[in-house]
Amino acid sequence: MLYVSTRNQEEKATASQAVMQGLASDGGLFVPEQIPKLDVPVGKLAGMTYQETAYEVMKLFLTDYTEEELKACIRNAYDEKFDTEEIAPLVAAQGAYYLELFHGRTIAFKDMALSILPHLLTTAARKNNVGNEIVILTATSGDTGKAALAGFADVEGTKIVVFYPKDGVSPIQKRQMVTQKGANTFVVGINGNFDQAQAGVKQMFSDAELAKEMADAGYQFSSANSINIGRLVPQVAYYAYAYARMIKSGDIREGEKINVVVPTGNFGNILAAFYAKNMGVPIAKLICASNENKVLYDFFSTGTYDKNREFILTSSPSMDILVSSNLERLIYRIAGDDAQANAALMRSLQETGRYEITEGMRRQLADFYGNYASEEETAEAIRKIYQESGYVIDTHTAVAAAVYEKYKKETKDLTKTVIVSTASPYKFTKSVMSAIDPKKYGDKPDFELIDELEAISKVKAPQAVEEIRTAPVVHTAVCEADQMQEAVKGFLKI
């Protein structure tokens, strides 16, 4: 299986080379030349563990990793770092099935991929005889940063630099990052939003002069963002696993189709569901749930992607994104794998902030449904689900739950549905508790509400939250959005 750039099909890489580079040299994203088909029946997956399912999916994409190498990466990733044996439990509530992807070290779905990425990356470096130290360069809207830091902290042969919007993440998200230990870690708040952080990271990746300077000093960049194919492939696995669990529990027959609802900002998580569907997992509708930064909803409604709008800070900050990087992989696909056509659209996005797809491309989006939830609708979803079932969800999952209700009302489609639960409610205690009872909890700070949430949810506060209550702040660096390169050079002493 070879990987090509979405902007130039002449640029090819093996899986391990694509994982190591992160971003193609022309600024494009690596995609597999074709999406492989599952070579085991989904019914057989029902008898497998999460680790075994992950291997069956990932071996088809990462074909230059040996069986031994890939199984070692999976074994080292999905172990006691997760607080449930299933790794990704499926919980039935309010007429849907919530796929809980937040049982890892940093209580968000990013752990599902970022627990394995360091192992995939260091294995790739060995396979390709890389002598340089790898510098993981990452922008985060809240969750990727901590999950990447936790994954790469003190991993030999790597350094990790994370940029986050200083005033655009929750207090708990921020504290998780700034208390991160590890001599090879560097965390920087920027005076700006996530899109500016992401643009700064992409610019550094495509700067040939900087790459030479880095190489001369013994470094090379790689990415832990979802632009890295090593992030996307592990995510495909949990959709296959969720389907298999539903067969095992008797909720569906083998071959019966399900819908999937994904709260999304950067489009990586729902793209993984699209890949799973194309591999043969029986998924019907891919329901794309946006918050008030509804650039993806508008795209699915009109065929025009337009980031020229106000950037809104919401209670679901990991989705506060106007440039959905992973959408480029879908655009390339619906353009008929035409790198030139895709590159022209991405140039238009860069130069004008917008692009429009053709009618033919729009017809290929029939499996997608887009909608969004306002802040009020998000809070209402949290309150309603708690009051009616006692189940507590976070703000991002609530966006998905609210959009699912709109979808059902609009389409009358009652196909069994998996809602992807992307973060623990403990990561957004103030927003969650204020939604449940604004009078009682509205004035209390995040950390005070941890015990209150424990009492009402009857779910013990995760270790990740307990640890940061008293952990000392290690990272205090702040910079302007146009000073990110200087910050990186300062950390690397070049």
MOCOR-V491108 format. One record per residue. N is the residue number from 0. RES is the residue in one letter. SS is DSSP state (alpha for helix, beta for strand, coil for the rest). PHI is phi in degrees with one decimal (999 if undefined). Layout:
n-><N/N>
res-><RES/RES>
ss-><SS/SS>
phi-><PHI/PHI>
This chain:
n-><0/1/2/3/4/5/6/7/8/9/10/11/12/13/14/15/16/17/18/19/20/21/22/23/24/25/26/27/28/29/30/31/32/33/34/35/36/37/38/39/40/41/42/43/44/45/46/47/48/49/50/51/52/53/54/55/56/57/58/59/60/61/62/63/64/65/66/67/68/69/70/71/72/73/74/75/76/77/78/79/80/81/82/83/84/85/86/87/88/89/90/91/92/93/94/95/96/97/98/99/100/101/102/103/104/105/106/107/108/109/110/111/112/113/114/115/116/117/118/119/120/121/122/123/124/125/126/127/128/129/130/131/132/133/134/135/136/137/138/139/140/141/142/143/144/145/146/147/148/149/150/151/152/153/154/155/156/157/158/159/160/161/162/163/164/165/166/167/168/169/170/171/172/173/174/175/176/177/178/179/180/181/182/183/184/185/186/187/188/189/190/191/192/193/194/195/196/197/198/199/200/201/202/203/204/205/206/207/208/209/210/211/212/213/214/215/216/217/218/219/220/221/222/223/224/225/226/227/228/229/230/231/232/233/234/235/236/237/238/239/240/241/242/243/244/245/246/247/248/249/250/251/252/253/254/255/256/257/258/259/260/261/262/263/264/265/266/267/268/269/270/271/272/273/274/275/276/277/278/279/280/281/282/283/284/285/286/287/288/289/290/291/292/293/294/295/296/297/298/299/300/301/302/303/304/305/306/307/308/309/310/311/312/313/314/315/316/317/318/319/320/321/322/323/324/325/326/327/328/329/330/331/332/333/334/335/336/337/338/339/340/341/342/343/344/345/346/347/348/349/350/351/352/353/354/355/356/357/358/359/360/361/362/363/364/365/366/367/368/369/370/371/372/373/374/375/376/377/378/379/380/381/382/383/384/385/386/387/388/389/390/391/392/393/394/395/396/397/398/399/400/401/402/403/404/405/406/407/408/409/410/411/412/413/414/415/416/417/418/419/420/421/422/423/424/425/426/427/428/429/430/431/432/433/434/435/436/437/438/439/440/441/442/443/444/445/446/447/448/449/450/451/452/453/454/455/456/457/458/459/460/461/462/463/464/465/466/467/468/469/470/471/472/473/474/475/476/477/478/479/480/481/482/483/484/485/486/487/488/489/490/491/492/493>
res-><M/L/Y/V/S/T/R/N/Q/E/E/K/A/T/A/S/Q/A/V/M/Q/G/L/A/S/D/G/G/L/F/V/P/E/Q/I/P/K/L/D/V/P/V/G/K/L/A/G/M/T/Y/Q/E/T/A/Y/E/V/M/K/L/F/L/T/D/Y/T/E/E/E/L/K/A/C/I/R/N/A/Y/D/E/K/F/D/T/E/E/I/A/P/L/V/A/A/Q/G/A/Y/Y/L/E/L/F/H/G/R/T/I/A/F/K/D/M/A/L/S/I/L/P/H/L/L/T/T/A/A/R/K/N/N/V/G/N/E/I/V/I/L/T/A/T/S/G/D/T/G/K/A/A/L/A/G/F/A/D/V/E/G/T/K/I/V/V/F/Y/P/K/D/G/V/S/P/I/Q/K/R/Q/M/V/T/Q/K/G/A/N/T/F/V/V/G/I/N/G/N/F/D/Q/A/Q/A/G/V/K/Q/M/F/S/D/A/E/L/A/K/E/M/A/D/A/G/Y/Q/F/S/S/A/N/S/I/N/I/G/R/L/V/P/Q/V/A/Y/Y/A/Y/A/Y/A/R/M/I/K/S/G/D/I/R/E/G/E/K/I/N/V/V/V/P/T/G/N/F/G/N/I/L/A/A/F/Y/A/K/N/M/G/V/P/I/A/K/L/I/C/A/S/N/E/N/K/V/L/Y/D/F/F/S/T/G/T/Y/D/K/N/R/E/F/I/L/T/S/S/P/S/M/D/I/L/V/S/S/N/L/E/R/L/I/Y/R/I/A/G/D/D/A/Q/A/N/A/A/L/M/R/S/L/Q/E/T/G/R/Y/E/I/T/E/G/M/R/R/Q/L/A/D/F/Y/G/N/Y/A/S/E/E/E/T/A/E/A/I/R/K/I/Y/Q/E/S/G/Y/V/I/D/T/H/T/A/V/A/A/A/V/Y/E/K/Y/K/K/E/T/K/D/L/T/K/T/V/I/V/S/T/A/S/P/Y/K/F/T/K/S/V/M/S/A/I/D/P/K/K/Y/G/D/K/P/D/F/E/L/I/D/E/L/E/A/I/S/K/V/K/A/P/Q/A/V/E/E/I/R/T/A/P/V/V/H/T/A/V/C/E/A/D/Q/M/Q/E/A/V/K/G/F/L/K/I>
ss-><coil/beta/beta/beta/beta/coil/coil/beta/beta/beta/beta/beta/beta/beta/alpha/alpha/alpha/alpha/alpha/alpha/alpha/coil/coil/coil/coil/coil/coil/coil/coil/beta/beta/beta/coil/coil/coil/coil/coil/coil/coil/coil/coil/alpha/alpha/alpha/alpha/coil/coil/coil/coil/alpha/alpha/alpha/alpha/alpha/alpha/alpha/alpha/alpha/alpha/alpha/alpha/coil/coil/coil/coil/coil/alpha/alpha/alpha/alpha/alpha/alpha/alpha/alpha/alpha/alpha/alpha/coil/coil/coil/coil/coil/coil/coil/coil/coil/coil/coil/coil/beta/beta/beta/beta/coil/coil/beta/beta/beta/beta/beta/coil/coil/coil/coil/coil/coil/coil/beta/coil/alpha/alpha/alpha/alpha/alpha/alpha/alpha/alpha/alpha/alpha/alpha/alpha/alpha/alpha/alpha/alpha/alpha/alpha/coil/coil/coil/coil/coil/beta/beta/beta/beta/beta/beta/beta/beta/coil/coil/coil/alpha/alpha/alpha/alpha/alpha/alpha/alpha/alpha/alpha/coil/coil/coil/coil/coil/beta/beta/beta/beta/beta/beta/beta/beta/coil/coil/coil/coil/coil/alpha/alpha/alpha/alpha/alpha/alpha/alpha/alpha/coil/coil/coil/coil/coil/coil/beta/beta/beta/beta/beta/beta/beta/coil/coil/alpha/alpha/alpha/alpha/alpha/alpha/alpha/alpha/alpha/alpha/alpha/alpha/coil/coil/alpha/alpha/alpha/alpha/alpha/alpha/alpha/alpha/alpha/coil/coil/beta/beta/beta/beta/beta/coil/coil/coil/coil/coil/alpha/alpha/alpha/alpha/alpha/alpha/alpha/alpha/alpha/alpha/alpha/alpha/alpha/alpha/alpha/alpha/alpha/alpha/alpha/alpha/coil/coil/coil/coil/coil/coil/coil/coil/coil/beta/beta/beta/beta/beta/beta/coil/coil/coil/coil/alpha/alpha/alpha/alpha/alpha/alpha/alpha/alpha/alpha/alpha/alpha/alpha/coil/coil/coil/beta/beta/beta/beta/beta/beta/beta/beta/coil/coil/coil/coil/alpha/alpha/alpha/alpha/alpha/alpha/alpha/alpha/coil/beta/beta/beta/coil/coil/coil/coil/coil/coil/coil/coil/coil/coil/alpha/alpha/alpha/coil/coil/coil/coil/coil/coil/coil/alpha/alpha/alpha/alpha/alpha/alpha/alpha/alpha/coil/coil/coil/coil/alpha/alpha/alpha/alpha/alpha/alpha/alpha/alpha/alpha/alpha/alpha/alpha/alpha/alpha/coil/beta/beta/beta/coil/coil/alpha/alpha/alpha/alpha/alpha/coil/coil/coil/coil/beta/beta/beta/beta/beta/coil/coil/alpha/alpha/alpha/alpha/alpha/alpha/alpha/alpha/alpha/alpha/alpha/alpha/alpha/alpha/alpha/coil/coil/coil/coil/coil/alpha/alpha/alpha/alpha/alpha/alpha/alpha/alpha/alpha/alpha/alpha/alpha/alpha/alpha/alpha/alpha/alpha/coil/coil/coil/coil/coil/beta/beta/beta/beta/beta/coil/beta/coil/alpha/alpha/alpha/alpha/alpha/alpha/alpha/alpha/alpha/alpha/alpha/alpha/coil/alpha/alpha/alpha/alpha/coil/coil/coil/coil/alpha/alpha/alpha/alpha/alpha/alpha/alpha/alpha/alpha/alpha/alpha/alpha/coil/coil/coil/coil/coil/alpha/alpha/alpha/alpha/alpha/alpha/alpha/alpha/coil/coil/coil/coil/coil/coil/beta/beta/beta/beta/alpha/alpha/alpha/alpha/alpha/alpha/alpha/alpha/alpha/alpha/alpha/alpha/coil/coil>
phi-><999/-103.3/-115.7/-122.3/-78.2/-67.0/-112.9/-163.0/-69.5/-75.5/-85.0/-120.3/-150.8/-74.0/-57.3/-67.0/-68.0/-65.4/-62.4/-70.7/-72.7/82.3/-118.1/-66.9/-65.4/-91.0/88.6/-78.2/-107.8/-76.9/-131.6/-67.3/-58.1/-148.0/-82.1/-71.9/-95.4/-55.1/-106.1/-127.8/-64.0/-60.0/-61.9/-70.5/-62.5/-60.2/-94.7/-104.5/-76.3/-59.6/-61.4/-67.0/-64.5/-57.7/-63.9/-61.4/-80.3/-72.5/-63.2/-78.1/-96.5/-103.0/-77.0/-95.7/-88.4/-72.2/-56.4/-63.5/-63.1/-67.8/-65.5/-67.1/-60.0/-65.9/-62.6/-72.8/-84.7/-102.5/-127.3/-70.6/-61.0/-92.5/-91.1/-132.6/-65.9/-70.6/72.0/-133.1/-66.6/-112.9/-118.2/-81.8/-158.5/51.6/76.1/-142.8/-117.4/-91.4/-88.6/-81.4/-105.6/-118.2/-97.0/-88.2/-65.0/-116.4/52.6/-146.0/-64.0/-60.9/-60.8/-59.8/-99.3/-80.8/-76.8/-99.4/-56.3/-57.7/-72.3/-63.5/-72.0/-68.4/-65.1/-62.4/-63.1/-63.7/-61.8/-104.1/51.0/-82.8/-94.8/-70.0/-78.0/-92.0/-105.1/-79.1/-114.6/-140.9/-105.3/-135.3/-98.2/145.7/-100.6/-54.4/-54.7/-66.6/-64.0/-68.5/-59.8/-64.0/-70.4/-99.5/-53.8/60.6/-77.4/-59.3/81.9/-132.5/-129.1/-134.3/-120.2/-121.1/-108.0/-136.4/-69.2/-53.9/-111.8/-121.7/-130.1/-73.4/-54.8/-72.1/-58.2/-63.5/-65.1/-58.5/-78.1/-74.5/-98.6/-64.8/-88.3/125.2/-64.2/-98.3/-106.1/-146.9/-119.8/-131.7/-84.2/-108.0/-80.3/172.7/-106.0/-61.6/-59.2/-68.1/-63.8/-64.0/-63.3/-64.8/-66.4/-61.7/-62.9/-65.9/-62.6/-98.3/-91.3/-63.5/-65.4/-65.6/-59.4/-67.5/-58.1/-63.6/-60.7/-62.0/-93.5/87.9/-125.5/-147.4/-80.0/-143.5/-119.2/-108.8/-70.7/-72.3/-68.9/-80.1/-61.6/-69.6/-88.6/-71.2/-59.6/-62.0/-71.2/-59.7/-60.4/-74.3/-73.3/-63.4/-65.5/-61.2/-62.3/-63.0/-64.9/-70.2/-66.6/-61.5/-80.7/83.2/-76.0/-138.1/-89.0/-59.3/95.7/-66.6/-82.4/-124.2/-98.4/-130.6/-111.9/-128.0/-73.3/-143.1/-122.4/-91.9/74.6/-70.9/-66.9/-76.4/-64.0/-61.8/-66.5/-62.8/-63.8/-60.8/-59.8/-71.0/-79.0/122.5/-72.8/-71.4/-106.6/-89.8/-91.4/-105.7/-98.7/-96.0/-104.2/-113.2/-92.9/-66.2/-84.2/-92.3/-62.6/-74.3/-59.8/-63.9/-63.7/-67.2/-78.9/-120.1/82.9/-112.2/-98.8/-140.1/-91.4/-79.7/-161.4/-68.1/-88.2/-107.1/-85.2/-119.9/-81.1/-117.0/-63.9/-67.4/-107.5/-81.3/-142.1/-110.2/-115.5/-87.1/-55.4/-71.6/-59.2/-56.7/-65.3/-72.9/-59.1/-56.8/-65.7/-77.2/-84.0/77.1/56.1/-98.7/-64.7/-65.8/-62.3/-64.2/-59.6/-64.4/-65.4/-69.0/-64.6/-61.4/-61.6/-68.3/-84.7/-118.1/83.2/-154.2/-154.3/-127.9/-89.7/-77.9/-60.0/-60.6/-68.9/-61.1/-62.5/-80.9/-98.9/-59.9/-77.8/-98.4/-131.3/-117.4/-157.7/-141.5/-122.1/-74.0/-60.2/-65.5/-66.3/-64.8/-63.4/-63.7/-63.8/-61.4/-64.2/-63.4/-65.9/-66.9/-64.2/-89.3/-133.6/77.7/-92.5/-107.5/-118.9/-84.4/-67.0/-69.3/-63.8/-66.8/-58.8/-63.8/-63.3/-66.7/-67.0/-61.5/-61.9/-64.1/-60.8/-63.0/-63.1/-75.1/-109.1/60.0/-82.0/-109.7/-54.5/-59.4/-133.5/-99.5/-103.1/-80.8/-96.6/-93.7/-152.8/-71.9/-59.7/-67.1/-81.7/-136.2/-57.0/-63.8/-63.0/-68.0/-70.5/-65.1/-67.1/-70.5/-154.9/-60.6/-67.4/-77.7/-114.9/-58.0/-95.8/-89.1/-73.0/-48.6/-69.1/-68.1/-84.8/-59.4/-67.2/-64.1/-65.4/-60.5/-67.8/-81.4/-87.5/59.4/-120.1/-62.1/-59.4/-63.6/-54.4/-57.5/-79.0/-58.7/-61.8/-82.1/-57.5/-116.9/-68.2/-71.9/-73.6/-106.7/-114.1/-125.3/-65.5/-137.8/-146.8/-77.1/-61.3/-91.4/-113.4/-64.3/-62.8/-62.1/-62.7/-64.3/-61.7/-62.0/-64.3/-85.3/59.0/-124.0>
